[in-house]
Amino acid sequence: MRNRQEDRQEWLHPSKGVGANGRKVVTKDEAWKLANHWVAAWNAHDLDLIMTHYEDAVELTSPAAAQLLGTPDGKVIGKRNLRAYFERGLEAYPELQFRLEDALWGINSVVLCYANQKGTRRAEFMELSTNGKVVRVVANYSA
């Protein structure tokens, strides 16, 4: 039987094949595993599980953050601030659900394409650290 800690880390892969410059090409399987785990965490509204995806020094830029927090740049810096923002978002949108549409992969990065419960399409560029956690997010939304 798996424990909760194993479930929280199942999407995380050790950085195999990292070059001398610290760059790693994310595989299709790694991108989809991260994407599916991330969406499942959000759909469960499990804030602790959501936060397992992020580094302490994470930086997020999002139009939703700009609106919800009333900040023109839409930036949220640091894991503690990100957690507070996500908590506020989950409270403001108790019906929040995501449907994964696609996962793209690159060098130390993924792009998750999904729609929310209203059908609004979204894409989030996520830069990954050498530990495989998200260190930077840039969110983009359709109208």
C-alpha positions as CSV (number, residue, x, y, z in Angstrom):
1,M,0.0,0.0,0.0
2,R,1.3,3.5,-0.9
3,N,1.5,6.2,1.6
4,R,0.4,9.8,1.1
5,Q,4.0,11.0,0.7
6,E,4.6,8.6,-2.2
7,D,1.4,9.8,-3.8
8,R,2.6,13.4,-3.5
9,Q,5.9,12.7,-5.2
10,E,4.7,10.2,-7.9
11,W,5.0,12.8,-10.6
12,L,8.5,13.9,-9.7
13,H,11.3,12.4,-11.6
14,P,15.0,12.6,-10.6
15,S,16.9,14.7,-13.2
16,K,18.4,12.0,-15.4
17,G,20.4,13.1,-18.3
18,V,21.1,16.6,-17.1
19,G,23.8,18.2,-19.2
20,A,26.8,20.2,-17.9
21,N,24.7,23.4,-18.2
22,G,22.0,22.0,-15.9
23,R,19.5,21.7,-18.7
24,K,17.3,18.6,-19.3
25,V,14.9,17.8,-22.0
26,V,11.6,16.8,-20.4
27,T,10.2,13.6,-21.9
28,K,6.6,13.3,-23.2
29,D,5.9,10.8,-20.4
30,E,7.3,13.1,-17.7
31,A,5.3,16.1,-19.0
32,W,2.0,14.1,-19.0
33,K,2.7,12.6,-15.6
34,L,3.3,16.0,-14.1
35,A,0.2,17.4,-16.0
36,N,-2.1,14.7,-14.8
37,H,-0.9,14.9,-11.2
38,W,-1.2,18.7,-11.2
39,V,-4.7,18.7,-12.6
40,A,-5.8,15.9,-10.1
41,A,-4.4,17.9,-7.2
42,W,-6.4,21.0,-8.3
43,N,-9.6,19.0,-9.0
44,A,-9.3,17.5,-5.5
45,H,-8.8,21.1,-4.0
46,D,-5.9,19.6,-2.0
47,L,-3.7,22.6,-1.3
48,D,-0.9,20.5,0.2
49,L,-0.8,18.3,-2.8
50,I,-0.9,21.3,-5.2
51,M,2.0,22.9,-3.4
52,T,4.2,19.7,-3.8
53,H,4.7,20.8,-7.4
54,Y,6.5,24.1,-6.6
55,E,10.0,25.2,-5.4
56,D,10.3,27.5,-2.4
57,A,11.6,30.3,-4.7
58,V,8.7,30.0,-7.3
59,E,7.5,33.0,-9.2
60,L,4.1,33.1,-10.9
61,T,2.7,35.7,-13.3
62,S,-1.0,35.4,-14.0
63,P,-3.9,37.6,-15.1
64,A,-6.0,35.8,-12.5
65,A,-3.5,36.8,-9.8
66,A,-3.6,40.4,-11.0
67,Q,-7.4,40.4,-10.7
68,L,-7.8,38.4,-7.4
69,L,-4.9,40.3,-5.7
70,G,-5.4,43.7,-7.3
71,T,-1.8,43.9,-8.5
72,P,-1.2,45.2,-12.0
73,D,1.8,42.9,-12.6
74,G,0.0,39.8,-11.5
75,K,3.2,38.4,-9.8
76,V,3.3,36.1,-6.9
77,I,6.8,35.5,-5.5
78,G,7.7,32.7,-3.1
79,K,6.0,29.5,-2.1
80,R,4.4,30.9,1.0
81,N,2.8,33.7,-1.0
82,L,1.8,31.3,-3.8
83,R,0.1,29.1,-1.2
84,A,-1.9,32.0,0.2
85,Y,-2.9,33.1,-3.4
86,F,-4.0,29.5,-4.3
87,E,-5.9,29.2,-1.0
88,R,-7.7,32.5,-1.7
89,G,-8.5,31.3,-5.3
90,L,-9.9,28.0,-4.0
91,E,-12.1,29.8,-1.5
92,A,-13.3,32.3,-4.2
93,Y,-14.1,29.5,-6.7
94,P,-15.3,26.4,-4.8
95,E,-16.6,24.8,-8.1
96,L,-13.1,25.1,-9.7
97,Q,-12.3,22.1,-11.9
98,F,-9.8,21.7,-14.7
99,R,-9.9,19.4,-17.8
100,L,-6.5,18.7,-19.3
101,E,-6.3,19.2,-23.0
102,D,-2.6,18.9,-23.8
103,A,0.9,18.8,-22.3
104,L,3.9,20.1,-24.2
105,W,7.5,19.6,-23.2
106,G,10.8,21.3,-23.8
107,I,14.1,22.0,-22.0
108,N,13.4,22.2,-18.3
109,S,9.9,23.2,-19.1
110,V,6.3,22.1,-19.8
111,V,3.2,23.9,-21.0
112,L,-0.1,22.6,-19.7
113,C,-3.2,23.4,-21.8
114,Y,-6.5,23.0,-20.0
115,A,-10.0,24.4,-19.6
116,N,-11.7,25.3,-16.4
117,Q,-15.3,24.5,-15.3
118,K,-16.6,27.4,-17.4
119,G,-14.8,26.2,-20.5
120,T,-12.2,29.0,-20.4
121,R,-9.1,27.7,-22.1
122,R,-5.8,28.3,-20.3
123,A,-2.1,27.5,-20.9
124,E,0.6,27.7,-18.3
125,F,4.3,27.7,-19.1
126,M,6.2,26.1,-16.2
127,E,9.9,26.2,-15.9
128,L,11.3,23.3,-13.9
129,S,14.3,23.3,-11.5
130,T,16.9,20.5,-11.7
131,N,14.8,18.9,-8.9
132,G,11.8,18.7,-11.3
133,K,9.7,21.2,-9.4
134,V,8.1,24.3,-10.8
135,V,10.3,27.4,-10.3
136,R,8.5,29.8,-12.7
137,V,5.0,30.0,-14.1
138,V,3.5,32.3,-16.7
139,A,-0.2,31.8,-17.1
140,N,-2.2,32.7,-20.2
141,Y,-6.0,32.7,-20.5
142,S,-8.6,33.0,-23.3
143,A,-11.5,35.3,-22.9
